[in-house]
């Protein structure tokens, strides 16, 4: 059989078990209502938590950068792509994240995506003889980074600090790094970052926290769950394409580790730099997120999250988490339910294995600050109605 024949056979197998992925097409700008496959719907699937993806101020900042610096960076940052707008963004991020000891040195590195950041950091800092401890529900980018690092991998049960401590106690020698999401992307629950930091301190392990779904959306000035807990991890990964509404990612750490990433993080060294216009857009979003408007948007986001949970039973996640999963279990059933909601003009994406463990297929719903209370009420009616039709 040819490679194409093999691909066709594998696609048929995926379709037979209700796991064939086919993306829908969105028209127009991001917002509370979008057009999906030609139909106007209320969007409960986006990660645009603070409703900034279509903010005119951010768009104008990007346009101004285009007029000055063009569109593309032209090369990797270590060749000729290190634009002053990249440097300015990293300094602004370091100031925002209150990186200790940064001063005039930049202790933040930007990456093309959160995936690139996690893979780049883990492969740069770990190797044979080291041990990495990862929560079992960590994102695929963390899983892949751990595997590619060639370190020993210990996967501990979700948020099970006792199991983590036992595993740390049993490992001696080599570098030890604990890595966890702060706000878990498919479950909407929170890691106990303060307890993780305490465990790491007891066992001389470094701590890396992926704040992808929390940065901008939680904590003082939107600095995430770790800042909310008063903890400064050794490394914080944040994305700029979710609550900040733009694209890209960053790692906030120490000046020495940030310098080492220039030399060891292959996803940084061997990738074309972010377009300067993206750096300017992120910096504009950062100014909004840090200010009183950011506080207002975070409060609205938490209110919308609580309201959705009050109106729809059995939603998972922390009470004020923007991510609210409804676990269905069966793959076919969850995709049927997603389709029924789309017919009711509500878009909530069905999530199946391997994104989530087998038997835990779910509607992964998320809210944003810009949703009106009426939007939440109408969405809840549609969801409850679709669920009642299933019973």
C-alpha positions as a Markdown table, in Angstrom:
| # | Residue | x | y | z |
|---|---|---|---|---|
| 1 | Unk | 0.0 | 0.0 | 0.0 |
| 2 | Unk | 1.1 | 3.6 | -0.7 |
| 3 | Unk | 1.4 | 6.3 | 2.0 |
| 4 | Unk | -1.8 | 7.8 | 0.6 |
| 5 | Unk | -3.6 | 4.4 | 0.9 |
| 6 | Unk | -2.4 | 4.2 | 4.5 |
| 7 | Unk | -3.7 | 7.7 | 5.2 |
| 8 | Unk | -7.1 | 6.9 | 3.8 |
| 9 | Unk | -7.3 | 3.7 | 5.8 |
| 10 | Unk | -6.4 | 5.6 | 9.0 |
| 11 | Unk | -9.0 | 8.3 | 8.3 |
| 12 | Unk | -11.7 | 5.6 | 7.9 |
| 13 | Unk | -10.7 | 4.1 | 11.2 |
| 14 | Unk | -10.9 | 7.5 | 12.9 |
| 15 | Unk | -14.3 | 8.1 | 11.4 |
| 16 | Unk | -15.6 | 4.7 | 12.5 |
| 17 | Unk | -14.8 | 5.5 | 16.1 |
| 18 | Unk | -16.1 | 9.1 | 15.9 |
| 19 | Unk | -12.7 | 10.7 | 16.2 |
| 20 | Unk | -12.2 | 12.2 | 12.8 |
| 21 | Unk | -11.4 | 15.9 | 13.2 |
| 22 | Unk | -12.7 | 18.3 | 10.6 |
| 23 | Unk | -12.3 | 22.1 | 11.3 |
| 24 | Unk | -15.2 | 24.5 | 10.9 |
| 25 | Unk | -14.6 | 27.7 | 9.0 |
| 26 | Unk | -15.1 | 31.1 | 10.8 |
| 27 | Unk | -15.8 | 34.3 | 8.9 |
| 28 | Unk | -15.2 | 37.8 | 10.2 |
| 29 | Unk | -13.6 | 39.0 | 13.4 |
| 30 | Unk | -13.6 | 37.4 | 16.8 |
| 31 | Unk | -16.4 | 38.4 | 19.1 |
| 32 | Unk | -19.3 | 37.2 | 21.2 |
| 33 | Unk | -21.0 | 36.3 | 18.0 |
| 34 | Unk | -19.1 | 34.8 | 15.0 |
| 35 | Unk | -20.0 | 33.2 | 11.7 |
| 36 | Unk | -19.3 | 29.4 | 11.7 |
| 37 | Unk | -19.7 | 27.6 | 8.4 |
| 38 | Unk | -21.9 | 30.5 | 7.2 |
| 39 | Unk | -24.1 | 30.6 | 10.3 |
| 40 | Unk | -24.1 | 33.4 | 12.9 |
| 41 | Unk | -23.7 | 31.9 | 16.4 |
| 42 | Unk | -22.9 | 32.8 | 20.0 |
| 43 | Unk | -19.4 | 31.7 | 20.6 |
| 44 | Unk | -18.7 | 29.6 | 23.7 |
| 45 | Unk | -15.5 | 28.0 | 22.3 |
| 46 | Unk | -12.9 | 30.8 | 22.1 |
| 47 | Unk | -9.9 | 31.5 | 24.3 |
| 48 | Unk | -10.3 | 35.3 | 23.8 |
| 49 | Unk | -11.1 | 35.6 | 27.5 |
| 50 | Unk | -10.8 | 39.4 | 27.8 |
| 51 | Unk | -12.5 | 40.1 | 24.5 |
| 52 | Unk | -9.4 | 41.8 | 23.1 |
| 53 | Unk | -8.9 | 39.9 | 19.8 |
| 54 | Unk | -10.9 | 42.5 | 17.9 |
| 55 | Unk | -9.9 | 45.6 | 19.9 |
| 56 | Unk | -9.3 | 48.6 | 17.7 |
| 57 | Unk | -6.5 | 50.0 | 19.8 |
| 58 | Unk | -4.5 | 46.8 | 19.4 |
| 59 | Unk | -5.2 | 46.8 | 15.6 |
| 60 | Unk | -4.0 | 50.4 | 15.4 |
| 61 | Unk | -0.8 | 49.5 | 17.2 |
| 62 | Unk | -0.1 | 46.7 | 14.8 |
| 63 | Unk | -0.9 | 49.0 | 11.8 |
| 64 | Unk | 1.5 | 51.6 | 13.0 |
| 65 | Unk | 4.3 | 49.0 | 13.3 |
| 66 | Unk | 3.6 | 47.8 | 9.8 |
| 67 | Unk | 4.0 | 51.3 | 8.5 |
| 68 | Unk | 7.4 | 51.6 | 10.2 |
| 69 | Unk | 8.8 | 48.1 | 10.1 |
| 70 | Unk | 6.8 | 46.2 | 7.4 |
| 71 | Unk | 5.2 | 42.9 | 7.9 |
| 72 | Unk | 7.8 | 40.1 | 8.5 |
| 73 | Unk | 10.9 | 40.0 | 10.7 |
| 74 | Unk | 12.9 | 38.5 | 7.8 |
| 75 | Unk | 15.0 | 36.1 | 9.9 |
| 76 | Unk | 15.5 | 34.5 | 13.3 |
| 77 | Unk | 16.3 | 36.9 | 16.1 |
| 78 | Unk | 19.9 | 35.7 | 16.3 |
| 79 | Unk | 20.5 | 36.5 | 12.6 |
| 80 | Unk | 18.9 | 39.8 | 11.5 |
| 81 | Unk | 15.4 | 39.5 | 13.0 |
| 82 | Unk | 15.9 | 41.0 | 16.4 |
| 83 | Unk | 13.9 | 44.2 | 16.0 |
| 84 | Unk | 13.8 | 46.8 | 18.7 |
| 85 | Unk | 10.1 | 46.1 | 19.1 |
| 86 | Unk | 10.9 | 42.6 | 20.2 |
| 87 | Unk | 13.4 | 43.9 | 22.8 |
| 88 | Unk | 10.9 | 46.5 | 24.0 |
| 89 | Unk | 8.2 | 43.9 | 24.4 |
| 90 | Unk | 10.4 | 41.6 | 26.4 |
| 91 | Unk | 11.4 | 44.4 | 28.8 |
| 92 | Unk | 7.7 | 45.3 | 29.2 |
| 93 | Unk | 6.8 | 41.7 | 29.9 |
| 94 | Unk | 9.7 | 41.5 | 32.4 |
| 95 | Unk | 8.5 | 44.6 | 34.2 |
| 96 | Unk | 4.9 | 43.3 | 34.2 |
| 97 | Unk | 5.9 | 39.8 | 35.5 |
| 98 | Unk | 8.1 | 41.4 | 38.2 |
| 99 | Unk | 11.0 | 39.1 | 37.3 |
| 100 | Unk | 13.4 | 39.3 | 40.2 |
| 101 | Unk | 16.9 | 40.6 | 39.4 |
| 102 | Unk | 16.2 | 41.5 | 35.8 |
| 103 | Unk | 17.1 | 45.2 | 36.1 |
| 104 | Unk | 18.6 | 46.2 | 32.8 |
| 105 | Unk | 18.9 | 42.6 | 31.6 |
| 106 | Unk | 16.0 | 41.0 | 30.0 |
| 107 | Unk | 14.8 | 37.9 | 31.8 |
| 108 | Unk | 12.0 | 37.2 | 29.3 |
| 109 | Unk | 12.2 | 35.4 | 26.0 |
| 110 | Unk | 9.4 | 35.5 | 23.4 |
| 111 | Unk | 8.4 | 32.6 | 21.2 |
| 112 | Unk | 6.2 | 32.0 | 18.2 |
| 113 | Unk | 3.6 | 30.0 | 20.2 |
| 114 | Unk | 3.0 | 28.5 | 23.6 |
| 115 | Unk | 3.8 | 25.1 | 22.0 |
| 116 | Unk | 7.2 | 26.4 | 20.9 |
| 117 | Unk | 7.9 | 27.9 | 24.3 |
| 118 | Unk | 7.2 | 24.7 | 26.2 |
| 119 | Unk | 9.1 | 22.5 | 23.9 |
| 120 | Unk | 12.0 | 25.0 | 23.6 |
| 121 | Unk | 12.4 | 25.5 | 27.4 |
| 122 | Unk | 12.1 | 21.9 | 28.4 |
| 123 | Unk | 14.6 | 20.6 | 25.8 |
| 124 | Unk | 17.0 | 23.5 | 26.6 |
| 125 | Unk | 17.1 | 22.9 | 30.3 |
| 126 | Unk | 16.8 | 19.1 | 30.6 |
| 127 | Unk | 18.7 | 16.1 | 29.3 |
| 128 | Unk | 19.7 | 12.6 | 30.1 |
| 129 | Unk | 20.2 | 12.1 | 33.8 |
| 130 | Unk | 17.6 | 14.7 | 34.7 |
| 131 | Unk | 14.1 | 14.0 | 35.9 |
| 132 | Unk | 11.0 | 16.0 | 34.9 |
| 133 | Unk | 7.7 | 15.6 | 36.9 |
| 134 | Unk | 4.6 | 16.4 | 35.0 |
| 135 | Unk | 0.9 | 16.5 | 35.9 |
| 136 | Unk | -1.0 | 13.8 | 34.0 |
| 137 | Unk | -3.3 | 16.5 | 32.5 |
| 138 | Unk | -0.6 | 18.8 | 31.3 |
| 139 | Unk | -0.9 | 20.1 | 27.7 |
| 140 | Unk | 0.5 | 18.2 | 24.7 |
| 141 | Unk | 3.2 | 20.8 | 24.3 |
| 142 | Unk | 4.5 | 20.0 | 27.8 |
| 143 | Unk | 4.3 | 16.2 | 27.1 |
| 144 | Unk | 6.2 | 16.6 | 23.8 |
| 145 | Unk | 8.8 | 18.9 | 25.4 |
| 146 | Unk | 9.4 | 16.3 | 28.2 |
| 147 | Unk | 9.8 | 13.5 | 25.7 |
| 148 | Unk | 12.1 | 15.4 | 23.4 |
| 149 | Unk | 14.3 | 16.5 | 26.4 |
| 150 | Unk | 15.4 | 12.8 | 26.9 |
| 151 | Unk | 15.1 | 13.3 | 30.6 |
| 152 | Unk | 13.4 | 10.7 | 32.8 |
| 153 | Unk | 9.7 | 11.5 | 32.9 |
| 154 | Unk | 7.5 | 10.9 | 35.9 |
| 155 | Unk | 3.8 | 11.6 | 35.4 |
| 156 | Unk | 2.0 | 12.1 | 38.6 |
| 157 | Unk | -1.8 | 11.9 | 39.1 |
| 158 | Unk | -3.7 | 15.1 | 38.5 |
| 159 | Unk | -3.0 | 17.6 | 41.3 |
| 160 | Unk | -1.9 | 14.8 | 43.6 |
| 161 | Unk | 0.8 | 16.5 | 45.7 |
| 162 | Unk | 1.3 | 13.4 | 47.9 |
| 163 | Unk | 2.2 | 11.3 | 44.8 |
| 164 | Unk | 4.4 | 14.1 | 43.5 |
| 165 | Unk | 6.3 | 14.3 | 46.8 |
| 166 | Unk | 6.8 | 10.6 | 47.0 |
| 167 | Unk | 8.2 | 10.6 | 43.4 |
| 168 | Unk | 10.5 | 13.5 | 44.2 |
| 169 | Unk | 11.7 | 11.7 | 47.4 |
| 170 | Unk | 12.6 | 8.6 | 45.4 |
| 171 | Unk | 14.8 | 10.4 | 42.9 |
| 172 | Unk | 18.4 | 11.4 | 43.8 |
| 173 | Unk | 21.0 | 13.1 | 41.6 |
| 174 | Unk | 20.5 | 15.1 | 38.4 |
| 175 | Unk | 18.4 | 18.1 | 37.9 |
| 176 | Unk | 14.7 | 17.9 | 39.0 |
| 177 | Unk | 12.0 | 20.0 | 37.4 |
| 178 | Unk | 8.3 | 20.0 | 38.2 |
| 179 | Unk | 6.0 | 21.3 | 35.4 |
| 180 | Unk | 2.3 | 22.0 | 35.6 |
| 181 | Unk | -0.4 | 24.1 | 34.0 |
| 182 | Unk | -1.8 | 26.6 | 36.4 |
| 183 | Unk | -5.3 | 26.6 | 34.9 |
| 184 | Unk | -5.9 | 23.3 | 33.1 |
| 185 | Unk | -7.1 | 23.9 | 29.6 |
| 186 | Unk | -9.6 | 21.1 | 29.3 |
| 187 | Unk | -10.8 | 20.8 | 32.9 |
| 188 | Unk | -10.9 | 24.5 | 34.1 |
| 189 | Unk | -9.5 | 23.6 | 37.5 |
| 190 | Unk | -6.5 | 25.1 | 39.2 |
| 191 | Unk | -3.2 | 23.8 | 40.4 |
| 192 | Unk | -2.2 | 24.5 | 44.0 |
| 193 | Unk | 0.8 | 26.5 | 42.9 |
| 194 | Unk | 1.7 | 27.5 | 46.5 |
| 195 | Unk | 1.8 | 23.9 | 47.6 |
| 196 | Unk | 3.7 | 22.9 | 44.4 |
| 197 | Unk | 6.3 | 25.6 | 45.3 |
| 198 | Unk | 6.6 | 24.2 | 48.8 |
| 199 | Unk | 7.1 | 20.7 | 47.6 |
| 200 | Unk | 9.7 | 21.8 | 45.2 |
| 201 | Unk | 11.6 | 23.7 | 47.8 |
| 202 | Unk | 11.6 | 20.7 | 50.2 |
| 203 | Unk | 13.1 | 18.5 | 47.4 |
| 204 | Unk | 15.5 | 21.0 | 45.7 |
| 205 | Unk | 13.4 | 20.9 | 42.5 |
| 206 | Unk | 12.8 | 23.7 | 40.1 |
| 207 | Unk | 9.2 | 24.7 | 39.3 |
| 208 | Unk | 7.9 | 25.6 | 35.8 |
| 209 | Unk | 4.3 | 26.9 | 35.6 |
| 210 | Unk | 2.4 | 27.1 | 32.3 |
| 211 | Unk | 0.0 | 30.0 | 32.7 |
| 212 | Unk | -1.4 | 29.8 | 29.2 |
| 213 | Unk | -5.1 | 30.0 | 30.1 |
| 214 | Unk | -4.6 | 32.2 | 33.2 |
| 215 | Unk | -2.2 | 34.9 | 32.1 |
| 216 | Unk | -4.1 | 38.2 | 31.6 |
| 217 | Unk | -7.3 | 36.6 | 32.9 |
| 218 | Unk | -6.4 | 36.0 | 36.6 |
| 219 | Unk | -4.2 | 37.5 | 39.3 |
| 220 | Unk | -3.0 | 41.0 | 40.2 |
| 221 | Unk | -2.6 | 42.9 | 36.9 |
| 222 | Unk | -3.5 | 39.7 | 35.2 |
| 223 | Unk | -0.1 | 38.1 | 36.0 |
| 224 | Unk | -1.7 | 34.6 | 36.5 |
| 225 | Unk | -2.4 | 32.0 | 39.2 |
| 226 | Unk | 1.2 | 32.0 | 40.5 |
| 227 | Unk | 1.0 | 35.7 | 41.2 |
| 228 | Unk | -2.4 | 35.2 | 42.7 |
| 229 | Unk | -0.8 | 32.7 | 45.2 |
| 230 | Unk | 2.2 | 35.0 | 45.9 |
| 231 | Unk | 4.6 | 32.5 | 44.2 |
| 232 | Unk | 7.5 | 33.2 | 41.9 |
| 233 | Unk | 8.3 | 30.0 | 40.0 |
| 234 | Unk | 11.7 | 29.4 | 38.4 |
| 235 | Unk | 9.9 | 29.7 | 35.0 |
| 236 | Unk | 6.5 | 31.0 | 34.0 |
| 237 | Unk | 5.2 | 30.4 | 30.5 |
| 238 | Unk | 2.5 | 32.7 | 29.2 |
| 239 | Unk | 0.7 | 33.0 | 25.9 |
| 240 | Unk | -0.3 | 36.1 | 24.1 |
| 241 | Unk | -3.0 | 34.6 | 21.9 |
| 242 | Unk | -5.6 | 33.9 | 24.5 |
| 243 | Unk | -6.5 | 36.6 | 27.1 |
| 244 | Unk | -4.2 | 39.1 | 25.4 |
| 245 | Unk | -5.9 | 38.6 | 22.1 |
| 246 | Unk | -2.9 | 38.5 | 19.8 |
| 247 | Unk | -0.4 | 35.7 | 19.2 |
| 248 | Unk | 2.9 | 34.3 | 20.4 |
| 249 | Unk | 4.2 | 33.4 | 23.9 |
| 250 | Unk | 6.8 | 34.2 | 26.4 |
| 251 | Unk | 8.9 | 32.7 | 29.2 |
| 252 | Unk | 9.6 | 34.8 | 32.3 |
| 253 | Unk | 12.6 | 33.5 | 34.3 |
| 254 | Unk | 16.0 | 34.7 | 35.5 |
| 255 | Unk | 18.5 | 36.6 | 33.3 |
| 256 | Unk | 20.9 | 33.7 | 33.3 |
| 257 | Unk | 18.3 | 31.2 | 32.2 |
| 258 | Unk | 16.9 | 33.6 | 29.6 |
| 259 | Unk | 20.4 | 34.0 | 28.2 |
| 260 | Unk | 20.8 | 30.3 | 28.1 |
| 261 | Unk | 17.7 | 30.0 | 26.0 |
| 262 | Unk | 19.3 | 32.1 | 23.3 |
| 263 | Unk | 21.9 | 29.3 | 23.0 |
| 264 | Unk | 19.9 | 26.2 | 23.7 |
| 265 | Unk | 16.2 | 26.7 | 22.9 |
| 266 | Unk | 16.0 | 25.3 | 19.3 |
| 267 | Unk | 12.4 | 26.5 | 18.8 |
| 268 | Unk | 13.7 | 30.0 | 19.4 |
| 269 | Unk | 17.1 | 29.8 | 17.8 |
| 270 | Unk | 15.9 | 28.2 | 14.5 |
| 271 | Unk | 12.6 | 30.1 | 14.0 |
| 272 | Unk | 11.9 | 33.3 | 12.2 |
| 273 | Unk | 11.1 | 36.0 | 14.8 |
| 274 | Unk | 7.6 | 37.2 | 15.5 |
| 275 | Unk | 6.6 | 40.0 | 13.1 |
| 276 | Unk | 7.4 | 43.4 | 14.7 |
| 277 | Unk | 3.7 | 44.3 | 14.3 |
| 278 | Unk | 2.8 | 41.4 | 16.6 |
| 279 | Unk | 5.2 | 42.6 | 19.3 |
| 280 | Unk | 3.6 | 46.0 | 19.1 |
| 281 | Unk | 0.1 | 44.6 | 19.3 |
| 282 | Unk | 1.1 | 42.5 | 22.3 |
| 283 | Unk | 2.6 | 45.5 | 24.1 |
| 284 | Unk | -0.6 | 47.5 | 23.5 |
| 285 | Unk | -2.7 | 44.6 | 24.9 |
| 286 | Unk | -0.4 | 44.4 | 27.8 |
| 287 | Unk | -1.0 | 48.0 | 28.7 |
| 288 | Unk | -4.8 | 47.4 | 28.7 |
| 289 | Unk | -4.5 | 44.2 | 30.7 |
| 290 | Unk | -2.3 | 45.8 | 33.4 |
| 291 | Unk | -4.6 | 48.8 | 34.0 |
| 292 | Unk | -7.9 | 49.4 | 35.6 |
| 293 | Unk | -9.7 | 48.3 | 32.4 |
| 294 | Unk | -8.0 | 45.0 | 32.8 |
| 295 | Unk | -9.3 | 44.7 | 36.3 |
| 296 | Unk | -12.8 | 45.5 | 35.1 |
| 297 | Unk | -12.6 | 42.9 | 32.3 |
| 298 | Unk | -11.3 | 40.2 | 34.8 |
| 299 | Unk | -14.2 | 40.9 | 37.1 |
| 300 | Unk | -16.7 | 40.6 | 34.2 |
| 301 | Unk | -15.1 | 37.4 | 33.1 |
| 302 | Unk | -15.4 | 35.8 | 36.6 |
| 303 | Unk | -19.0 | 37.0 | 36.8 |
| 304 | Unk | -19.9 | 35.4 | 33.5 |
| 305 | Unk | -18.2 | 32.2 | 34.5 |
| 306 | Unk | -20.2 | 32.0 | 37.7 |
| 307 | Unk | -23.4 | 32.8 | 35.9 |
| 308 | Unk | -23.0 | 30.0 | 33.4 |
| 309 | Unk | -22.4 | 27.5 | 36.1 |
| 310 | Unk | -25.4 | 28.8 | 38.0 |
| 311 | Unk | -27.6 | 28.2 | 34.9 |
| 312 | Unk | -26.1 | 24.9 | 33.6 |
| 313 | Unk | -25.7 | 21.9 | 35.9 |
| 314 | Unk | -22.7 | 19.7 | 36.2 |
| 315 | Unk | -20.1 | 22.1 | 34.6 |
| 316 | Unk | -16.6 | 21.4 | 35.8 |
| 317 | Unk | -13.8 | 23.7 | 36.7 |
| 318 | Unk | -13.2 | 26.3 | 39.4 |
| 319 | Unk | -16.3 | 28.5 | 40.2 |
| 320 | Unk | -14.8 | 31.6 | 38.5 |
| 321 | Unk | -12.8 | 29.8 | 35.8 |
| 322 | Unk | -13.5 | 30.9 | 32.2 |
| 323 | Unk | -13.2 | 27.2 | 31.2 |
| 324 | Unk | -16.4 | 25.2 | 31.9 |
| 325 | Unk | -16.3 | 21.6 | 30.6 |
| 326 | Unk | -19.4 | 19.5 | 30.5 |
| 327 | Unk | -18.2 | 15.9 | 30.5 |
| 328 | Unk | -20.4 | 13.6 | 28.4 |
| 329 | Unk | -18.2 | 10.5 | 28.1 |
| 330 | Unk | -19.0 | 9.1 | 24.7 |
| 331 | Unk | -17.3 | 10.5 | 21.6 |
| 332 | Unk | -20.3 | 10.1 | 19.2 |
| 333 | Unk | -22.7 | 11.6 | 21.8 |
| 334 | Unk | -20.6 | 14.7 | 22.5 |
| 335 | Unk | -20.2 | 15.5 | 18.8 |
| 336 | Unk | -24.0 | 15.0 | 18.2 |
| 337 | Unk | -24.6 | 17.4 | 21.1 |
| 338 | Unk | -22.2 | 20.0 | 19.7 |
| 339 | Unk | -24.1 | 19.8 | 16.4 |
| 340 | Unk | -27.4 | 20.2 | 18.1 |
| 341 | Unk | -26.2 | 23.3 | 19.9 |
| 342 | Unk | -24.9 | 24.7 | 16.6 |
| 343 | Unk | -28.4 | 24.3 | 15.2 |
| 344 | Unk | -29.6 | 26.4 | 18.2 |
| 345 | Unk | -27.0 | 29.0 | 17.2 |
| 346 | Unk | -24.5 | 28.2 | 20.1 |
| 347 | Unk | -21.0 | 27.1 | 19.2 |
| 348 | Unk | -19.5 | 24.8 | 21.9 |
| 349 | Unk | -16.8 | 22.5 | 20.6 |
| 350 | Unk | -16.7 | 18.8 | 21.4 |
| 351 | Unk | -13.4 | 17.6 | 22.7 |
| 352 | Unk | -12.4 | 13.9 | 22.4 |
| 353 | Unk | -9.4 | 11.6 | 22.9 |
| 354 | Unk | -6.5 | 12.1 | 22.6 |
| 355 | Unk | -7.0 | 15.7 | 23.7 |
| 356 | Unk | -8.7 | 14.4 | 26.8 |
| 357 | Unk | -8.5 | 10.9 | 28.4 |
| 358 | Unk | -10.7 | 8.1 | 26.8 |
| 359 | Unk | -14.2 | 8.0 | 28.2 |
| 360 | Unk | -14.2 | 11.7 | 29.2 |
| 361 | Unk | -15.3 | 13.4 | 25.9 |
| 362 | Unk | -16.8 | 16.8 | 26.7 |
| 363 | Unk | -18.2 | 20.0 | 25.5 |
| 364 | Unk | -15.4 | 22.4 | 26.3 |
| 365 | Unk | -17.2 | 25.7 | 26.9 |
| 366 | Unk | -15.5 | 29.0 | 27.7 |
| 367 | Unk | -16.7 | 32.5 | 28.5 |
| 368 | Unk | -15.3 | 35.9 | 27.8 |
| 369 | Unk | -15.6 | 39.3 | 29.5 |
| 370 | Unk | -17.5 | 40.8 | 26.5 |
| 371 | Unk | -20.4 | 38.4 | 26.7 |
| 372 | Unk | -23.6 | 40.0 | 27.9 |
| 373 | Unk | -25.6 | 38.4 | 30.7 |
| 374 | Unk | -28.3 | 37.9 | 28.2 |
| 375 | Unk | -25.9 | 35.9 | 26.1 |
| 376 | Unk | -25.2 | 33.6 | 29.0 |
| 377 | Unk | -28.9 | 33.2 | 29.7 |
| 378 | Unk | -29.8 | 32.4 | 26.2 |
| 379 | Unk | -26.8 | 30.0 | 25.8 |
| 380 | Unk | -27.8 | 28.2 | 29.0 |
| 381 | Unk | -31.4 | 27.7 | 27.7 |
| 382 | Unk | -30.0 | 26.2 | 24.5 |
| 383 | Unk | -27.7 | 23.9 | 26.4 |
| 384 | Unk | -30.3 | 22.7 | 28.9 |
| 385 | Unk | -32.8 | 22.2 | 26.1 |
| 386 | Unk | -30.3 | 20.1 | 24.0 |
| 387 | Unk | -29.4 | 18.1 | 27.1 |
| 388 | Unk | -33.1 | 17.4 | 27.9 |
| 389 | Unk | -33.6 | 16.2 | 24.3 |
| 390 | Unk | -30.9 | 13.6 | 24.9 |
| 391 | Unk | -32.5 | 12.1 | 28.0 |
